[in-house]
Amino acid sequence: MNLQNFVLFLLIGALAGWLAGVITKGSGFGPLGNVVVGIVGAFLGGLCFGLLGIVAYGFVGRLVFAVLGAIFFIWLLKFVRK
């Protein structure tokens, strides 16, 4: 992974974390926490969909996968917190 792809991955993850925080009604982890959750969610989303053989193309496709992964990760964190 080159530097440009890594920076794009971080940007998509940050945006996904913010969107996931908005979608889950802001009960997330604060602005910085949501960005971190989004980056982890982007990784999880790409991994899970990749294992299913589903591939995302372009910025919007990757963003959708990252948001879904971030929402799933937020759900897991809420589940573990309880």
Phi and psi restraints in degrees (value plus and minus 20) as a CYANA .aco file:
   2 ASN   PHI    -105.6   -65.6
   2 ASN   PSI     154.0   194.0
   3 LEU   PHI     -81.9   -41.9
   3 LEU   PSI     -61.2   -21.2
   4 GLN   PHI     -82.5   -42.5
   4 GLN   PSI     -64.4   -24.4
   5 ASN   PHI     -85.6   -45.6
   5 ASN   PSI     -57.5   -17.5
   6 PHE   PHI     -85.1   -45.1
   6 PHE   PSI     -63.7   -23.7
   7 VAL   PHI     -84.8   -44.8
   7 VAL   PSI     -60.9   -20.9
   8 LEU   PHI     -83.1   -43.1
   8 LEU   PSI     -60.6   -20.6
   9 PHE   PHI     -79.6   -39.6
   9 PHE   PSI     -64.9   -24.9
  10 LEU   PHI     -85.0   -45.0
  10 LEU   PSI     -60.3   -20.3
  11 LEU   PHI     -86.0   -46.0
  11 LEU   PSI     -64.0   -24.0
  12 ILE   PHI     -83.9   -43.9
  12 ILE   PSI     -62.1   -22.1
  13 GLY   PHI     -82.3   -42.3
  13 GLY   PSI     -62.1   -22.1
  14 ALA   PHI     -84.1   -44.1
  14 ALA   PSI     -65.6   -25.6
  15 LEU   PHI     -84.3   -44.3
  15 LEU   PSI     -60.2   -20.2
  16 ALA   PHI     -84.6   -44.6
  16 ALA   PSI     -59.6   -19.6
  17 GLY   PHI     -84.1   -44.1
  17 GLY   PSI     -61.7   -21.7
  18 TRP   PHI     -83.9   -43.9
  18 TRP   PSI     -66.8   -26.8
  19 LEU   PHI     -82.4   -42.4
  19 LEU   PSI     -61.7   -21.7
  20 ALA   PHI     -83.8   -43.8
  20 ALA   PSI     -57.9   -17.9
  21 GLY   PHI     -83.8   -43.8
  21 GLY   PSI     -58.5   -18.5
  22 VAL   PHI     -89.0   -49.0
  22 VAL   PSI     -62.9   -22.9
  23 ILE   PHI     -85.3   -45.3
  23 ILE   PSI     -58.5   -18.5
  24 THR   PHI    -106.8   -66.8
  24 THR   PSI       3.7    43.7
  25 LYS   PHI      43.4    83.4
  25 LYS   PSI      13.3    53.3
  26 GLY   PHI      46.3    86.3
  26 GLY   PSI      -7.5    32.5
  27 SER   PHI    -103.4   -63.4
  27 SER   PSI      -1.3    38.7
  28 GLY   PHI     -96.1   -56.1
  28 GLY   PSI    -157.5  -117.5
  29 PHE   PHI    -143.5  -103.5
  29 PHE   PSI       8.1    48.1
  30 GLY   PHI      62.5   102.5
  30 GLY   PSI     148.5   188.5
  31 PRO   PHI     -78.6   -38.6
  31 PRO   PSI     -68.9   -28.9
  32 LEU   PHI     -88.7   -48.7
  32 LEU   PSI     -60.3   -20.3
  33 GLY   PHI     -82.9   -42.9
  33 GLY   PSI     -59.8   -19.8
  34 ASN   PHI     -84.9   -44.9
  34 ASN   PSI     -55.2   -15.2
  35 VAL   PHI     -85.4   -45.4
  35 VAL   PSI     -63.8   -23.8
  36 VAL   PHI     -84.2   -44.2
  36 VAL   PSI     -63.4   -23.4
  37 VAL   PHI     -81.0   -41.0
  37 VAL   PSI     -58.8   -18.8
  38 GLY   PHI     -85.1   -45.1
  38 GLY   PSI     -58.6   -18.6
  39 ILE   PHI     -87.0   -47.0
  39 ILE   PSI     -63.5   -23.5
  40 VAL   PHI     -85.6   -45.6
  40 VAL   PSI     -60.8   -20.8
  41 GLY   PHI     -83.8   -43.8
  41 GLY   PSI     -56.1   -16.1
  42 ALA   PHI     -82.9   -42.9
  42 ALA   PSI     -61.0   -21.0
  43 PHE   PHI     -84.9   -44.9
  43 PHE   PSI     -67.3   -27.3
  44 LEU   PHI     -83.4   -43.4
  44 LEU   PSI     -63.3   -23.3
  45 GLY   PHI     -81.6   -41.6
  45 GLY   PSI     -66.2   -26.2
  46 GLY   PHI     -82.8   -42.8
  46 GLY   PSI     -60.2   -20.2
  47 LEU   PHI     -86.8   -46.8
  47 LEU   PSI     -69.6   -29.6
  48 CYS   PHI     -84.2   -44.2
  48 CYS   PSI     -67.6   -27.6
  49 PHE   PHI     -87.4   -47.4
  49 PHE   PSI     -53.8   -13.8
  50 GLY   PHI     -83.5   -43.5
  50 GLY   PSI     -59.8   -19.8
  51 LEU   PHI     -85.2   -45.2
  51 LEU   PSI     -49.7    -9.7
  52 LEU   PHI    -102.5   -62.5
  52 LEU   PSI     -25.4    14.6
  53 GLY   PHI      64.0   104.0
  53 GLY   PSI      -6.1    33.9
  54 ILE   PHI    -117.7   -77.7
  54 ILE   PSI     107.7   147.7
  55 VAL   PHI    -136.3   -96.3
  55 VAL   PSI     118.7   158.7
  56 ALA   PHI    -122.2   -82.2
  56 ALA   PSI     116.9   156.9
  57 TYR   PHI    -138.9   -98.9
  57 TYR   PSI     119.8   159.8
  58 GLY   PHI      59.6    99.6
  58 GLY   PSI     154.7   194.7
  59 PHE   PHI     -85.0   -45.0
  59 PHE   PSI     -65.7   -25.7
  60 VAL   PHI     -86.1   -46.1
  60 VAL   PSI     -62.4   -22.4
  61 GLY   PHI     -82.0   -42.0
  61 GLY   PSI     -64.2   -24.2
  62 ARG   PHI     -86.5   -46.5
  62 ARG   PSI     -56.4   -16.4
  63 LEU   PHI     -85.4   -45.4
  63 LEU   PSI     -61.3   -21.3
  64 VAL   PHI     -81.8   -41.8
  64 VAL   PSI     -66.5   -26.5
  65 PHE   PHI     -80.8   -40.8
  65 PHE   PSI     -61.2   -21.2
  66 ALA   PHI     -87.3   -47.3
  66 ALA   PSI     -60.9   -20.9
  67 VAL   PHI     -84.5   -44.5
  67 VAL   PSI     -64.6   -24.6
  68 LEU   PHI     -82.2   -42.2
  68 LEU   PSI     -61.4   -21.4
  69 GLY   PHI     -84.7   -44.7
  69 GLY   PSI     -59.0   -19.0
  70 ALA   PHI     -88.7   -48.7
  70 ALA   PSI     -60.0   -20.0
  71 ILE   PHI     -82.7   -42.7
  71 ILE   PSI     -62.8   -22.8
  72 PHE   PHI     -82.3   -42.3
  72 PHE   PSI     -62.5   -22.5
  73 PHE   PHI     -85.8   -45.8
  73 PHE   PSI     -60.4   -20.4
  74 ILE   PHI     -82.4   -42.4
  74 ILE   PSI     -61.8   -21.8
  75 TRP   PHI     -80.3   -40.3
  75 TRP   PSI     -64.3   -24.3
  76 LEU   PHI     -82.0   -42.0
  76 LEU   PSI     -62.8   -22.8
  77 LEU   PHI     -84.6   -44.6
  77 LEU   PSI     -59.7   -19.7
  78 LYS   PHI     -85.7   -45.7
  78 LYS   PSI     -58.5   -18.5
  79 PHE   PHI     -83.8   -43.8
  79 PHE   PSI     -62.0   -22.0
  80 VAL   PHI     -91.9   -51.9
  80 VAL   PSI     -55.0   -15.0
  81 ARG   PHI     -81.8   -41.8
  81 ARG   PSI     -55.5   -15.5
